[in-house]
């Protein structure tokens, strides 16, 4: 508890400064690609930003020194004249009369008090910045280590800390030219402390502080005869601080609470881990602390140390930002695709959005002009509008937290899902396996199998159906027909409007398991999609069928899971605030703040081991994808979780897996995960692998490449399992159906997309291996993923019917027109009525 409180205090007081350091350094390094120059730019920028604060602090110190100097004679007389309690009482009475308070001592140390948080933030960032390791600058060979510029025998002398201290002492001498001995001793002592603290520090950090001291020296030389003076106290409404505090509180609540809570509320399961179950609403303490520190504490420091005019300007900026943030977040939203739990979007995102620049400029001018006029004519409006907005935003944020908590309570069942999977297959009976590879690309199969020809041997017996349709572009609309047949296409589900979508979805999930269960088969179900209409499957919907084995396997076999879970909270600690700020910014600035998912963390390769950060060029990626590791580890573990029986019974297995869904770059040519992927050479040498029989698919962008690669990885893992089944003598008596609920519109297949639709969304994979079949073949027959139940039951149950509706399970519906639903309303927390939210049909 104490540790958590100290962490929040750190985020409030130091966190905003550290983020500012990281933001400035990251932008500088992206522009210069030189660590030394970036540190110089960082030092200049931070010193210019803090200059008004230090000037004001100097004024406070001068005022305090002059006040003490004026009364020091009288204080000394009292000390000589009186003794004991009488002297104490006389000094207190004198100090009260002259307006001297014990807290005035802080004024004399104002510059030092300001310097401490800046030092901590700089130390925290630069002392551990892995990017500096091995980087040289001038005579410094490694900015990630002490400089060691002079070597005397076995003794290495770090010159940079000595130079830093010398400049500091020279600067202090100029600044303290007319000061008393006590002040000089204080500053010289601080210089010595810095020398001791930084002597063995990385030279990048010492170089930064040396640059700061050079800036201070120049400032003291230029301003030595212009000592800052205290200004008169402000008057009027602004003096009451109400308008500023209210607008600053609004900004803190918007960026620190409302936006991140809205993000989590849209899909709490994305921010929930079943192996370390935590209410994701608790993560909101991090962005809220950083927002309070940014908009209230540190902007408040500038405000309090400003003149009357400065206070009005800061109030205007604070209120104007509140207005702009609200407009940007509410009306200028840009859809960047799926947002993953690590707060990054699919593939590399440049986010230039230059088309929004004119409207952004117009908005800024209008907002600040209006704010200025209001401030000059009706100041009360700013206060009352801000207060009302704070109240409304607080209520909305609290409601979001309550909604998140309510939704998460519905997921508490996952605490009981601890069993390791066991897939039972029979040597002498018949086995039917349906492998649902979520979002697997039907059109990519020929190219993958051509690039990796050994797959055709491993997939011997399979027939590939390239002309396969799905009925929806996402799992909520595309998977029910796969599980239950043509009664569960989106149009058919909408026609049954007396039953909720959730109940129809669960019914579809049960069709095949119940039919096989009633036939006496041993039924195993792994990760059935949206069971209980939950993001994390609620396996309790199968409890009424004793003996039916159900498991959640996703993430269960990931050897790096514990390390991954430890990292996730660190990421949320920083990036929830950064994401909110990015979303509050005008679209033309999104790229600057999103920074391709790095959020301007220059040390992202060291900090983000389990969040894939793409290189915009398309062939490199840093970090593992946690989603991919969770999924592919299940396929890798299949031989270990397969139990072989020698009886003659029937078995049915459903295995749902997200390997083909979890886009990330893999190291070619073996398509394995790595903490740093660089495929530039392989992709250049094998660019022709996307041309087959004169037909080319365009696989060039990071998203296109990553989707191709995870599909290849899924087939490689399945091929190894099929080899294992052969070794165990159960491959021939096993029917295997590999099918996906939908594909992905990557604009990769010429002729399949236009400005309105990418038809490749609806081209899922379908490959079928029947009993005792041999060789790999291709069939041009028109198929849909709704054919899956009929294919699975063929020859097992004669004339099968839906156990819930009594309708025949066959493929005769293909003789009629097929309606494709192209809705992008894929959040089941939202699209969960009795019919699907309306969308385009084809």
C-alpha positions in Angstrom: 0.0 0.0 0.0 2.8 2.4 0.9 4.7 1.5 -2.3 1.6 2.2 -4.3 1.0 5.6 -2.7 4.6 6.6 -3.3 4.3 5.5 -6.9 1.2 7.7 -7.4 3.0 10.7 -5.7 5.9 10.1 -8.1 3.5 10.1 -11.1 1.9 13.4 -9.9 5.1 15.3 -9.2 7.8 13.7 -11.4 5.9 11.7 -14.0 4.8 14.7 -16.2 8.4 16.0 -16.3 9.8 12.6 -17.2 7.2 12.3 -20.0 8.2 15.7 -21.3 11.8 14.7 -21.2 11.0 11.6 -23.2 8.8 13.4 -25.6 11.5 16.1 -26.4 14.3 13.6 -26.6 12.4 11.2 -28.8 11.4 13.9 -31.3 15.0 15.2 -31.3 16.4 11.8 -31.9 14.0 11.0 -34.7 15.1 14.2 -36.4 18.8 14.0 -35.8 19.5 10.3 -35.2 22.3 11.6 -33.0 22.1 11.0 -29.2 24.5 13.9 -28.3 22.8 16.5 -30.4 19.4 15.3 -29.1 20.6 15.8 -25.5 21.7 19.3 -26.4 18.3 20.1 -27.9 16.6 18.5 -24.8 18.7 20.7 -22.5 18.0 23.9 -24.4 14.3 23.2 -24.6 13.9 22.3 -21.0 15.9 25.3 -19.8 13.9 27.7 -22.0 10.7 26.1 -20.7 11.8 26.4 -17.1 13.4 29.8 -17.4 10.3 31.7 -16.2 10.1 29.4 -13.2 13.7 30.0 -12.2 13.4 33.7 -12.8 10.4 33.8 -10.5 12.2 31.6 -8.0 15.2 34.0 -8.1 12.9 36.9 -7.4 11.4 35.1 -4.4 14.9 34.4 -3.1 16.0 38.0 -3.6 12.9 39.3 -1.8 13.5 36.9 1.1 17.2 37.9 1.3 16.3 41.6 1.3 13.7 41.1 4.0 16.1 39.2 6.2 18.8 41.7 5.7 16.5 44.5 6.8 15.6 42.9 10.1 18.8 41.0 10.9 20.1 43.9 13.0 17.0 43.9 15.2 17.0 40.2 15.5 20.6 40.2 16.6 19.9 42.8 19.3 17.0 40.7 20.7 19.3 37.6 20.9 21.9 39.6 22.8 19.4 41.3 25.1 17.1 38.5 26.1 17.6 34.8 27.1 15.7 31.6 27.2 11.9 31.6 26.7 11.8 35.4 26.8 14.1 35.7 23.8 12.0 33.1 22.0 8.8 35.0 22.6 10.3 38.3 21.7 11.7 36.9 18.4 8.3 35.4 17.5 6.5 38.7 18.3 9.1 40.7 16.2 8.9 38.3 13.3 5.0 38.4 13.3 5.2 42.2 13.3 7.5 42.2 10.3 5.6 39.6 8.4 8.3 36.9 8.7 7.0 33.3 8.8 8.8 30.0 9.3 7.6 29.0 5.8 9.6 31.9 4.3 12.6 29.7 4.5 11.2 27.9 1.5 11.4 31.0 -0.6 15.1 31.1 0.0 15.4 27.6 -1.4 12.9 28.1 -4.2 15.4 27.4 -7.0 16.7 24.3 -5.3 13.2 23.0 -4.7 12.4 23.5 -8.4 15.7 21.9 -9.5 15.0 18.6 -7.5 12.1 17.3 -9.6 13.8 18.2 -12.8 16.9 16.4 -11.7 15.0 13.3 -10.7 13.1 13.2 -14.0 16.4 13.6 -16.0 18.2 11.0 -13.9 15.3 8.5 -14.2 15.3 8.8 -17.9 18.9 9.3 -19.0 20.6 7.0 -16.4 18.8 3.9 -17.8 18.3 4.9 -21.4 19.5 1.8 -23.3 19.6 3.8 -26.6 22.7 5.6 -25.3 24.7 2.4 -24.9 27.5 2.3 -27.5 26.6 5.8 -28.9 29.6 8.1 -29.3 29.6 11.9 -29.3 32.8 13.8 -29.9 35.5 12.5 -27.5 32.9 10.4 -25.6 33.1 6.9 -26.8 30.0 5.5 -25.0 27.3 7.8 -23.7 25.8 4.9 -21.8 28.8 4.6 -19.5 31.1 7.0 -17.6 33.4 8.9 -20.0 36.8 7.8 -18.7 38.5 10.3 -20.9 41.8 10.3 -19.0 43.6 7.2 -18.0 46.5 7.3 -15.7 47.8 3.7 -15.4 45.0 1.7 -14.1 43.1 4.7 -12.9 40.4 6.1 -15.1 39.3 9.7 -14.6 35.9 10.9 -15.6 36.4 14.4 -17.0 32.8 15.3 -17.8 31.6 15.5 -14.1 34.6 17.6 -13.3 33.9 20.0 -16.1 30.2 20.1 -15.1 31.2 21.0 -11.5 33.6 23.7 -12.7 31.0 25.4 -14.9 28.5 25.1 -12.0 30.9 26.8 -9.6 31.7 29.6 -12.1 28.0 30.2 -12.8 27.3 30.2 -9.1 30.1 32.7 -8.5 28.6 35.1 -11.0 25.1 34.7 -9.6 26.2 35.1 -6.0 28.6 38.0 -6.5 26.9 40.2 -4.0 25.4 37.5 -1.8 26.4 36.5 1.7 28.8 33.7 2.6 26.0 31.4 3.7 24.3 31.5 0.3 27.7 30.8 -1.5 28.4 27.9 0.8 25.0 26.5 0.1 25.4 26.6 -3.7 29.0 25.4 -3.7 27.9 22.5 -1.5 25.1 21.6 -4.0 27.7 21.6 -6.8 29.8 19.2 -4.8 26.8 16.9 -4.1 26.1 16.8 -7.8 29.7 15.9 -8.5 29.5 13.0 -6.1 26.1 11.8 -7.4 27.0 12.0 -11.0 30.7 11.1 -11.1 30.1 7.5 -12.1 26.8 8.1 -14.0 26.4 7.5 -17.7 28.1 10.2 -19.6 24.9 11.0 -21.5 23.3 12.1 -18.2 26.4 14.1 -17.1 26.5 15.7 -20.5 22.9 16.8 -20.2 23.6 18.4 -16.8 26.8 20.0 -18.2 24.6 21.5 -20.9 22.3 22.8 -18.2 25.1 24.4 -16.3 26.4 26.1 -19.5 22.9 27.4 -20.1 22.8 28.7 -16.5 26.3 30.3 -16.9 25.2 32.1 -20.1 21.9 33.2 -18.3 23.8 34.6 -15.3 26.3 36.5 -17.5 23.5 38.0 -19.6 21.2 38.8 -16.7 23.7 39.5 -13.9 22.7 43.2 -13.7 19.0 42.5 -14.2 17.9 40.8 -11.0 14.3 39.7 -11.2 11.8 41.6 -9.0 8.6 40.6 -7.4 5.5 41.8 -9.1 2.4 43.1 -7.5 -0.2 40.6 -6.4 -2.9 40.0 -8.8 -6.4 41.2 -8.3 -10.0 40.2 -9.4 -11.4 36.8 -10.3 -8.1 35.4 -11.6 -6.6 36.2 -8.2 -9.1 33.8 -6.8 -7.7 31.1 -9.1 -11.2 29.7 -9.7 -11.3 29.9 -13.5 -7.8 28.3 -13.8 -8.5 25.6 -11.3 -11.8 24.6 -12.8 -10.4 24.5 -16.4 -7.3 22.6 -15.3 -9.5 20.1 -13.4 -11.6 19.6 -16.5 -8.4 18.8 -18.6 -7.2 16.4 -15.9 -10.5 14.6 -15.8 -10.9 14.5 -19.5 -7.4 13.1 -20.3 -6.9 11.3 -17.0 -10.3 9.7 -16.4 -12.9 10.0 -19.1 -11.0 9.1 -22.3 -9.1 6.1 -20.8 -12.2 4.9 -19.0 -14.2 5.2 -22.3 -11.4 3.2 -24.0 -11.4 0.4 -21.4 -15.3 0.3 -21.2 -15.5 -0.3 -25.0 -13.9 -3.7 -24.5 -12.9 -4.6 -20.9 -11.7 -8.0 -21.9 -8.9 -6.5 -24.0 -7.5 -5.1 -20.7 -8.2 -8.2 -18.6 -5.9 -11.2 -18.1 -7.5 -14.4 -16.9 -4.2 -15.6 -15.4 -3.9 -12.5 -13.3 -7.4 -11.3 -12.9 -7.6 -7.5 -12.1 -10.4 -5.0 -12.6 -8.9 -2.8 -15.4 -10.7 0.2 -13.8 -7.8 0.1 -11.3 -5.4 1.0 -14.1 -7.2 4.4 -14.3 -5.2 5.6 -11.3 -2.2 6.0 -13.5 -3.5 8.3 -16.2 -5.4 10.3 -13.6 -2.3 10.8 -11.5 -0.3 11.9 -14.5 -3.1 14.2 -15.7 -3.4 15.8 -12.3 0.4 16.3 -12.2 0.4 17.7 -15.8 -2.6 20.0 -15.9 -3.1 21.0 -12.3 0.3 20.7 -10.4 2.9 21.7 -13.0 0.7 24.1 -15.0 -0.4 25.4 -11.6 3.2 26.0 -10.6 3.6 28.2 -13.7 0.3 29.9 -12.8 1.2 30.7 -9.2 4.6 32.1 -10.1 3.2 34.3 -12.9 2.2 37.9 -12.9 -1.4 39.0 -13.2 -1.1 39.1 -17.0 0.7 35.7 -17.0 -2.1 34.2 -14.9 -4.7 35.5 -17.4 -2.7 34.0 -20.3 -2.4 30.6 -18.6 -6.1 30.6 -17.7 -6.9 31.4 -21.3 -4.7 28.6 -22.5 -6.1 26.1 -20.0 -9.7 26.9 -20.9 -8.9 26.9 -24.6 -7.2 23.5 -24.4 -10.3 22.2 -22.6 -12.5 23.4 -25.4 -10.1 22.0 -28.1 -9.6 18.7 -26.4 -13.4 18.2 -26.2 -14.0 19.2 -29.9 -11.1 16.9 -31.0 -12.2 13.9 -29.0 -15.9 14.3 -29.8 -16.1 15.4 -33.4 -12.7 14.7 -35.0 -12.3 11.0 -34.3 -10.3 9.0 -36.8 -10.7 5.2 -37.1 -7.3 3.5 -37.1 -8.7 0.0 -36.9 -8.4 -2.5 -34.0 -6.9 -1.1 -30.8 -5.1 -3.9 -28.9 -4.7 -4.1 -25.1 -1.1 -2.7 -25.4 -2.7 0.5 -26.8 -1.4 0.1 -30.3 -3.2 -0.3 -33.6 -2.8 -2.9 -36.4 0.4 -2.5 -38.4 2.5 0.6 -38.8 0.5 3.8 -38.7 1.9 7.0 -40.2 -1.2 9.1 -39.1 -0.2 12.1 -41.2 -3.8 13.4 -41.5 -2.6 16.6 -43.1 -6.1 17.2 -44.5 -7.2 18.1 -41.0 -4.6 20.9 -40.7 -6.9 23.8 -42.1 -9.8 22.9 -39.8 -7.4 22.6 -36.9 -5.9 26.0 -37.5 -9.4 27.5 -37.8 -10.5 25.8 -34.6 -7.5 27.0 -32.6 -8.0 30.6 -33.8 -11.7 30.5 -33.1 -11.4 28.9 -29.7 -8.6 31.1 -28.4 -10.2 34.3 -29.8 -13.5 33.4 -28.1 -11.7 32.6 -24.9 -9.8 35.9 -25.0 -13.0 37.9 -25.5 -14.8 36.1 -22.7 -11.9 36.6 -20.4 -11.9 40.3 -21.1 -15.6 40.9 -20.9 -17.3 38.1 -18.9 -14.7 36.3 -16.8 -17.3 34.6 -14.7 -18.4 32.6 -17.8 -15.1 30.7 -17.8 -15.4 29.8 -14.2 -19.1 28.7 -14.3 -18.7 26.8 -17.6 -15.6 25.0 -16.4 -17.2 24.1 -13.1 -20.3 22.7 -14.8 -18.1 20.7 -17.2 -16.1 19.3 -14.4 -19.3 18.1 -12.6 -20.6 16.5 -15.8 -17.3 14.9 -16.7 -16.9 13.6 -13.2 -20.3 11.9 -13.3 -19.6 10.4 -16.8 -16.1 9.2 -15.6 -17.6 7.6 -12.5 -20.3 6.0 -14.6 -17.7 4.6 -16.9 -15.8 3.1 -14.0 -19.0 1.6 -12.7 -19.8 0.1 -16.1 -16.3 -1.4 -16.3 -16.6 -2.9 -12.9 -20.0 -4.3 -13.7 -18.8 -5.9 -16.9 -15.7 -7.3 -15.3 -17.8 -8.9 -12.6 -19.4 -10.9 -15.4 -15.9 -12.3 -16.1 -15.2 -13.6 -12.6 -16.0 -17.1 -13.8 -12.6 -17.3 -15.5 -11.0 -17.6 -12.1 -12.3 -21.2 -12.1 -11.0 -22.1 -15.6 -7.7 -23.6 -14.4 -7.7 -27.1 -16.1 -5.1 -28.0 -18.6 -6.6 -29.1 -21.9 -6.7 -32.8 -22.9 -7.7 -33.6 -26.4 -8.9 -37.3 -26.6 -8.4 -39.1 -30.0 -9.0 -42.7 -30.8 -6.8 -45.0 -32.8 -9.5 -47.5 -33.8 -12.6 -45.3 -33.9 -13.3 -42.1 -35.8 -12.2 -38.6 -34.9 -13.6 -35.4 -36.2 -11.6 -32.2 -35.6 -12.8 -28.7 -36.5 -10.0 -26.1 -36.2 -11.3 -22.6 -36.4 -8.4 -20.3 -37.2 -9.8 -16.9 -36.5 -9.2 -14.5 -39.4 -7.2 -16.9 -41.5 -6.8 -15.7 -45.1 -8.2 -18.1 -47.7 -6.5 -16.3 -50.5 -3.0 -16.6 -48.9 -2.9 -20.4 -48.7 -1.6 -21.2 -52.3 1.3 -18.6 -51.8 2.2 -20.0 -48.4 2.2 -23.6 -49.5 4.2 -22.6 -52.6 6.8 -20.9 -50.5 6.9 -23.7 -48.0 6.4 -26.8 -50.2 6.9 -29.3 -47.3 3.5 -28.2 -46.1 1.8 -30.0 -48.9 3.2 -33.2 -47.6 2.2 -32.5 -44.1 -1.3 -31.6 -45.3 -1.6 -34.7 -47.4 -5.3 -35.7 -47.7 -6.5 -32.1 -47.5 -8.7 -30.4 -50.1 -8.3 -26.6 -50.3 -11.4 -24.6 -51.4 -10.3 -21.2 -52.6 -13.9 -20.1 -53.5 -15.1 -20.0 -49.9 -17.4 -17.3 -48.5 -18.1 -16.1 -45.0 -21.2 -14.1 -44.2 -19.6 -11.5 -42.0 -16.4 -9.6 -41.7 -15.9 -10.2 -38.0 -16.3 -13.0 -35.4 -19.7 -11.9 -34.1 -21.2 -12.0 -37.6 -19.0 -14.5 -39.3 -18.7 -17.4 -36.8 -22.3 -18.4 -35.9 -22.9 -19.9 -39.4 -19.5 -21.7 -39.1 -20.6 -23.4 -35.9 -24.3 -24.0 -36.6 -24.9 -23.9 -40.3 -27.1 -21.7 -42.6 -29.6 -21.0 -39.9 -27.0 -18.8 -38.3 -26.0 -16.5 -41.1 -26.6 -12.8 -40.2 -29.7 -12.6 -42.3 -31.1 -15.8 -40.8 -30.4 -14.6 -37.3 -32.0 -11.3 -37.9 -35.1 -13.1 -39.2 -35.4 -14.8 -35.8 -36.0 -11.5 -34.0 -37.8 -13.0 -31.0 -34.5 -14.4 -29.7 -31.4 -12.4 -28.6 -28.3 -12.4 -30.6 -26.4 -13.8 -27.6 -28.8 -16.8 -27.3 -28.7 -17.5 -31.0 -24.9 -17.4 -30.9 -24.7 -19.8 -28.0 -27.2 -22.0 -29.7 -25.0 -22.1 -32.8 -22.0 -23.0 -30.7 -23.9 -26.0 -29.3 -25.2 -27.5 -32.5 -22.2 -29.8 -33.4 -21.1 -30.6 -29.8 -24.7 -31.7 -28.8 -25.2 -33.8 -32.0 -21.9 -35.6 -31.4 -22.6 -35.8 -27.6 -25.9 -37.5 -28.3 -24.2 -39.8 -30.7 -22.0 -41.0 -27.8 -18.9 -39.2 -28.9 -16.3 -37.9 -26.6 -16.5 -34.1 -27.0 -13.7 -31.6 -26.4 -14.2 -27.9 -26.9 -11.3 -25.4 -26.7 -12.0 -21.7 -26.6 -15.4 -21.6 -28.3 -15.8 -18.1 -29.7 -17.8 -15.7 -27.5 -19.4 -18.5 -25.5 -21.9 -16.9 -23.2 -21.5 -13.9 -25.5 -18.4 -12.9 -23.6 -15.0 -11.9 -25.0 -13.4 -14.6 -22.8 -15.5 -17.7 -23.4 -18.0 -18.6 -20.6 -17.8 -22.3 -20.7 -20.7 -22.7 -18.3 -23.1 -22.8 -21.2 -22.0 -26.4 -21.7 -22.5 -27.4 -18.0 -25.8 -29.1 -18.8 -23.9 -31.8 -20.8 -22.0 -33.9 -18.2 -18.8 -35.3 -19.5 -18.4 -32.7 -22.3 -14.8 -31.4 -21.8 -14.3 -27.6 -22.2 -11.1 -25.6 -21.8 -9.7 -22.2 -22.2 -6.3 -22.7 -23.8 -5.3 -19.3 -25.0 -2.2 -18.1 -23.1 -2.1 -21.3 -21.0 1.0 -22.6 -22.6 2.9 -19.4 -23.1 6.2 -19.8 -21.2 6.7 -16.1 -21.1 3.3 -15.3 -19.6 4.5 -14.3 -16.2 7.0 -11.9 -17.6 4.4 -10.6 -20.0 1.9 -9.9 -17.2 4.6 -8.1 -15.1 5.2 -5.8 -18.1 1.6 -4.9 -18.9 1.0 -2.8 -15.8 4.2 -0.9 -16.5 2.9 -0.1 -20.0 -0.5 1.0 -18.7 1.3 3.2 -16.0 2.7 5.3 -18.8 0.8 4.8 -22.0 -2.8 5.1 -20.9 -2.2 8.8 -20.3 -0.2 9.1 -23.5 -3.0 7.3 -25.5 -5.6 9.7 -24.0 -3.5 12.7 -24.8 -3.0 11.4 -28.4 -6.8 11.0 -28.7 -7.5 14.5 -27.3 -5.1 16.1 -29.9 -6.2 17.3 -33.4 -5.8 14.5 -36.0 -3.0 16.4 -37.7 -0.9 15.8 -34.5 -1.9 12.2 -34.0 1.3 10.9 -35.7 3.5 13.0 -33.5 1.9 11.7 -30.2 1.2 8.1 -31.3 4.7 7.7 -32.7 3.9 4.4 -34.3 2.8 2.9 -31.0 5.9 4.0 -29.1 4.3 7.2 -27.6 7.7 8.9 -27.8 9.4 6.4 -25.6 12.9 6.5 -27.0 13.8 3.4 -25.0 10.8 1.4 -26.3 12.9 -1.6 -27.4 14.1 -2.0 -23.9 10.8 -1.2 -22.2 8.3 -2.9 -24.5 9.3 -6.5 -24.9 5.8 -7.9 -25.3 4.3 -5.2 -27.5 5.1 -5.3 -31.1 6.3 -2.0 -32.5 6.5 -1.9 -36.2 9.0 -0.1 -38.3 7.1 2.1 -40.8 9.3 0.7 -43.6 7.4 -2.6 -43.2 10.1 -5.3 -42.7 11.2 -4.9 -39.1 9.5 -5.1 -35.7 10.7 -4.8 -32.1 9.1 -6.8 -29.3 7.1 -9.9 -29.1 3.3 -9.9 -29.7 1.7 -11.2 -26.5 -1.4 -12.1 -28.4 0.6 -14.2 -30.9 2.6 -15.9 -28.1 -0.6 -16.8 -26.3 -2.1 -18.4 -29.4 0.8 -20.0 -31.2 2.0 -21.6 -28.0 -1.3 -23.6 -27.9 -0.6 -25.0 -31.4 2.9 -25.8 -30.4 1.6 -27.7 -27.4 -0.9 -29.8 -29.3 1.3 -33.0 -29.3 1.6 -32.7 -25.5 -2.1 -32.2 -24.8 -3.3 -34.9 -27.2 -4.3 -38.1 -25.4 -4.4 -41.2 -27.6 -6.9 -44.0 -26.8 -7.1 -47.5 -28.4 -10.9 -47.9 -28.2 -13.3 -47.7 -31.1 -15.4 -44.8 -29.9 -16.1 -41.6 -31.7 -14.6 -38.2 -30.8 -15.3 -34.6 -31.7 -12.9 -31.8 -31.1 -13.4 -28.1 -31.6 -10.2 -26.0 -31.4 -10.5 -22.3 -31.8 -7.2 -20.5 -32.2 -6.1 -16.9 -32.8 -2.6 -17.4 -34.3 -3.8 -16.2 -37.7 -5.6 -13.3 -36.1 -2.6 -12.0 -34.0 -0.8 -9.9 -36.6 2.9 -9.4 -35.9 6.1 -9.8 -37.8 7.9 -13.1 -37.5 11.5 -14.0 -38.4 11.6 -15.5 -41.8 12.0 -18.0 -43.3 10.9 -20.2 -40.3 8.2 -17.7 -39.2 9.2 -17.8 -35.5 8.6 -15.0 -33.0 11.6 -12.9 -32.0 12.1 -9.9 -29.8 13.6 -8.1 -32.8 12.6 -9.1 -36.4 14.5 -7.9 -39.4 13.3 -9.4 -42.7 14.7 -6.9 -45.1 17.1 -9.2 -46.8 14.8 -12.2 -47.0 11.9 -10.1 -48.3 14.1 -8.5 -51.0 15.5 -11.9 -52.1 12.0 -13.6 -52.1 9.8 -10.8 -53.4 8.6 -13.1 -56.2 7.0 -15.5 -53.7 3.8 -13.5 -53.9 3.4 -14.3 -57.6 1.9 -17.7 -58.5 0.7 -18.9 -61.9 0.8 -15.3 -63.1 -1.4 -14.0 -60.2 0.0 -11.6 -57.7 -1.1 -10.6 -54.3 0.2 -7.3 -52.9 2.0 -8.1 -49.7 4.1 -5.0 -49.0 3.0 -3.0 -46.0 3.8 -4.1 -42.4 0.2 -5.2 -41.9 0.0 -7.2 -45.1 3.4 -8.9 -44.3 2.5 -9.6 -40.7 -0.8 -11.2 -41.6 0.8 -13.4 -44.2 3.5 -14.4 -41.7 1.1 -15.4 -38.9 -1.0 -17.4 -41.3 2.2 -19.2 -42.4 3.1 -19.8 -38.7 -0.3 -21.4 -38.0 0.1 -23.9 -40.9 3.7 -24.7 -39.8 2.5 -25.6 -36.3 -0.5 -27.6 -37.5 1.8 -29.4 -40.0 4.0 -30.6 -37.1 0.9 -31.8 -35.2 -0.3 -33.7 -38.2 3.1 -35.4 -38.4 2.6 -36.3 -34.7 -0.8 -37.8 -35.5 0.7 -39.9 -38.3 3.3 -41.2 -35.9 0.6 -42.2 -33.5 -1.4 -43.9 -36.2 -4.5 -41.8 -35.9 -4.1 -39.4 -38.9 -6.0 -41.6 -41.4 -9.0 -42.2 -39.2 -9.4 -38.5 -38.4 -11.4 -36.0 -40.4 -10.0 -32.5 -40.0 -11.6 -29.3 -41.1 -9.6 -26.1 -41.0 -11.9 -23.1 -41.4 -12.0 -19.4 -40.4 -14.9 -17.2 -39.5 -13.8 -14.5 -41.8 -10.6 -13.2 -43.5 -9.1 -9.7 -43.5 -9.4 -6.9 -46.0 -5.8 -6.0 -46.7 -6.3 -4.5 -50.2 -3.9 -7.3 -51.3 -5.9 -9.1 -54.0 -6.3 -7.2 -57.2 -9.9 -7.0 -58.4 -11.4 -7.8 -54.9 -11.6 -4.3 -53.5 -12.8 -0.8 -54.3 -13.3 2.4 -52.3 -16.4 0.9 -50.6 -15.6 -2.7 -49.9 -12.7 -5.2 -49.8 -14.3 -8.5 -50.7 -11.3 -10.5 -49.4 -12.8 -9.9 -45.9 -15.2 -12.6 -46.9 -12.8 -15.2 -48.2 -12.0 -17.4 -45.2 -9.8 -20.4 -45.3 -11.5 -23.8 -45.8 -9.4 -27.0 -46.0 -10.9 -30.4 -45.4 -9.2 -33.8 -44.9 -11.6 -36.7 -44.9 -11.0 -40.2 -43.5 -8.3 -42.1 -45.4 -7.8 -39.4 -47.9 -4.4 -38.8 -49.6 -2.6 -36.1 -51.5 -3.1 -32.3 -51.4 -5.8 -31.1 -53.9 -7.7 -28.0 -54.8 -11.4 -27.8 -55.6 -13.0 -24.8 -57.3 -16.4 -25.6 -55.9 -18.3 -22.8 -54.3 -18.3 -23.2 -50.5 -19.1 -21.2 -47.5 -17.9 -21.6 -43.9 -21.6 -22.5 -43.1 -20.9 -25.8 -44.8 -18.7 -26.8 -41.8 -21.5 -28.6 -39.8 -22.6 -30.6 -42.8 -19.0 -31.5 -43.6 -18.3 -32.5 -40.0 -21.4 -34.7 -39.8 -21.2 -36.4 -43.2 -21.2 -40.2 -42.8 -21.4 -39.9 -39.0 -25.1 -39.0 -38.5 -27.6 -39.7 -41.3 -29.8 -36.8 -42.2 -28.7 -34.6 -39.2 -31.1 -32.0 -37.9 -30.5 -29.0 -35.6 -31.2 -30.3 -32.1 -32.7 -26.9 -31.2 -34.8 -26.0 -34.2 -35.3 -29.3 -36.0 -34.2 -27.9 -39.3 -32.1 -30.1 -41.6 -28.3 -29.5 -41.5 -27.1 -29.4 -45.1 -25.8 -27.1 -47.8 -28.9 -26.6 -49.9 -29.1 -23.0 -48.9 -26.3 -22.3 -51.4 -28.8 -22.8 -54.2 -30.4 -19.5 -53.2 -29.0 -16.0 -53.0 -26.4 -15.5 -50.4 -26.4 -12.3 -48.4 -23.1 -11.0 -47.0 -23.2 -8.6 -44.0 -20.4 -6.0 -44.2 -21.0 -4.4 -40.8 -18.0 -3.3 -38.7 -19.9 -3.2 -35.5 -17.8 -6.0 -34.0 -18.0 -5.2 -30.2 -20.3 -7.7 -28.7 -20.8 -5.4 -25.7 -22.5 -3.0 -28.1 -23.9 -5.2 -30.9 -26.0 -7.5 -28.7 -29.7 -6.8 -29.2 -32.2 -9.1 -31.0 -31.0 -8.2 -34.4 -27.6 -6.9 -35.6 -27.0 -3.2 -35.7 -27.9 -2.2 -39.3 -25.0 -2.2 -41.8 -24.3 -2.7 -45.5 -25.5 -6.0 -47.2 -24.2 -7.5 -50.4 
